[in-house]
Amino acid sequence: MSEVTSQSVEKQSFARYKSNNTIEEGDHVVMYMSRESMSIIRVKDGEYFNCKFGSYKHSDMIGLQFGTKLGSNTGRGFLYLLHPTPELWTLVLPHRTQILYIADISFVMNFLNLKPGMSMIESGTGSGSFSHSIVRTLGPTGHLYSFEYHQERVNAAKKEFEEHGMSDMVTLQCRDVCKDGFDMTNMVDAVFLDLPAPWEAVASAKKAFKQDKIGKICTFSPCIEQISRTVTALNEQGFVEIQMYECLIRFNEIRVIPMWTIEEAMERQRAIEKKRKRALPRVMRDNKGKSAASSEVQDDNNEDEDEDETEDGDENTKSNKSAKIDTSAEDSAVSSAAATPTTTGSDMEEGASIVIPGSSSATTSGSPASTQQRPATAEPRERIEPKNLTVTKLPVEQRGHTSYLLFATLPPSVQLPNLTEKNAAATAAK
Ligand SMILES: C[S@@+](CC[C@H](N)C(=O)[O-])C[C@H]1O[C@@H](n2cnc3c(N)ncnc32)[C@H](O)[C@@H]1O
């Protein structure tokens, strides 16, 4: 293990990548197994990261570049060592509350016109999901004022902001903003309220806005009744351009599926029929019990159904299977290498769907395929090797409504002199 000196350690920040891109003791690393499976560790010599595919020694990671693909001790799996970002943090953070996800985060940041150098209020801090994205956007010169009235959440968020190299860009206060307000005047460009009663904080938020600039506010509420009360408060306080959005995200999975010609599909169907017919005499021969025999037929049919599955299987391996039809159909063993259209490692097989640029030029890599030995008497195999086609597919489960986003603008209360007025004042002063 390499010895880490204080000089060689660059403080990690979730708001920007390390310039040397090298993993050092104390760094956070996102262990990326697939899009659906990742977690975060803090690298410490002597510790291990364990998952179902094996064990990964922290000390093996020290000195590697972020982005490295690392094999497990069993040789069965691998994962990627990623530099943490606000987007990844949202997916791996410990949930203390409900959190904002990427769709809302990106939409809100855009509509609030957030830019580096700006100052902003956020309340409540909750699990700090949104805070990380805000800080990266406002930093390094801007500032986030985050308010949370739950002391334990404040303590946990404070610790995370420090560990994530963000504490100089965030001021975190334990405060009930509905009861006590923000106690800030003429300081911020934007306000975001993720609170059960945001209307109670609107008047105090108004005072916090810079008075010579246009201010933007957004509130995030699951119920339309909350929106209604907040709209009333915003109107009363002189906010304009009040608009409400619901931000729904629809994920499209990209898959590679076999593109059968009519002839191939017919040949495939004939193979299935042939297999069914062959199963029948076996059933008749079996005089020990019809029920056992019929379940064998059912099993065979299930295998056929599996082979038909090109749309519903969630894993690439299923569509691979449908791309490999053995017309002898004596056994259902297939070489997973035969027509594997996507690149997966053994960890990745758990559900990662990888985009293949240029569908017909799909390649295979990852763990070697196991091919079962066929009996010597079996008929020779004829394989149909269809071309592959890249398609997009909506997963069955789609995240629905989370919350309504209410936006409003506060016009400057102090009007600065315009150019004509400035010129006139300058002329008069001469
Ligand atoms: C849904 S969470 C915020 C989640 C956060 N936006 C995120 O992305 O992680 C709402 C938070 O507001 C806090 N809260 C509720 N009422 C509050 C108040 N009056 N003053 C300050 N914080 C409050 C709660 O304790 C809770 O942690």
The ligand as an SDF file (V2000), in Angstrom:
LIG
                    3D

 27 29  0  0  0  0  0  0  0  0999 V2000
  -38.6090   16.8690    2.3190 C   0  0  0  0  0  0  0  0  0  0  0  0
  -37.3510   17.4080    3.3660 S   0  0  0  0  0  0  0  0  0  0  0  0
  -36.2900   18.3130    2.3020 C   0  0  0  0  0  0  0  0  0  0  0  0
  -35.4810   17.4300    1.4120 C   0  0  0  0  0  0  0  0  0  0  0  0
  -34.3950   18.1600    0.6460 C   0  0  0  0  0  0  0  0  0  0  0  0
  -34.9550   19.1020   -0.2990 N   0  0  0  0  0  0  0  0  0  0  0  0
  -33.5030   17.1730   -0.0770 C   0  0  0  0  0  0  0  0  0  0  0  0
  -33.4460   17.2040   -1.3300 O   0  0  0  0  0  0  0  0  0  0  0  0
  -32.8340   16.3680    0.5780 O   0  0  0  0  0  0  0  0  0  0  0  0
  -38.1510   18.6770    4.2580 C   0  0  0  0  0  0  0  0  0  0  0  0
  -37.3250   19.1470    5.4450 C   0  0  0  0  0  0  0  0  0  0  0  0
  -37.8630   20.3690    5.9230 O   0  0  0  0  0  0  0  0  0  0  0  0
  -37.7010   20.4070    7.3160 C   0  0  0  0  0  0  0  0  0  0  0  0
  -38.6690   21.3980    7.8320 N   0  0  0  0  0  0  0  0  0  0  0  0
  -40.0090   21.2690    7.8990 C   0  0  0  0  0  0  0  0  0  0  0  0
  -40.5490   22.3930    8.4060 N   0  0  0  0  0  0  0  0  0  0  0  0
  -39.5350   23.2370    8.6670 C   0  0  0  0  0  0  0  0  0  0  0  0
  -39.4400   24.5540    9.2050 C   0  0  0  0  0  0  0  0  0  0  0  0
  -40.5390   25.2040    9.5820 N   0  0  0  0  0  0  0  0  0  0  0  0
  -38.2340   25.1270    9.3060 N   0  0  0  0  0  0  0  0  0  0  0  0
  -37.1130   24.4670    8.9170 C   0  0  0  0  0  0  0  0  0  0  0  0
  -37.1240   23.2110    8.4230 N   0  0  0  0  0  0  0  0  0  0  0  0
  -38.3150   22.6110    8.2960 C   0  0  0  0  0  0  0  0  0  0  0  0
  -37.9730   18.9700    7.7480 C   0  0  0  0  0  0  0  0  0  0  0  0
  -37.3930   18.7010    9.0050 O   0  0  0  0  0  0  0  0  0  0  0  0
  -37.3330   18.1800    6.6080 C   0  0  0  0  0  0  0  0  0  0  0  0
  -36.0410   17.7950    6.9300 O   0  0  0  0  0  0  0  0  0  0  0  0
  1  2  1  0
  2  3  1  0
  2 10  1  0
  3  4  1  0
  4  5  1  0
  5  6  1  0
  5  7  1  0
  7  8  2  0
  7  9  1  0
 10 11  1  0
 11 12  1  0
 11 26  1  0
 12 13  1  0
 13 14  1  0
 13 24  1  0
 14 15  1  0
 14 23  1  0
 15 16  2  0
 16 17  1  0
 17 18  1  0
 17 23  2  0
 18 19  1  0
 18 20  2  0
 20 21  1  0
 21 22  2  0
 22 23  1  0
 24 25  1  0
 24 26  1  0
 26 27  1  0
M  CHG  2   2   1   9  -1
M  END
$$$$
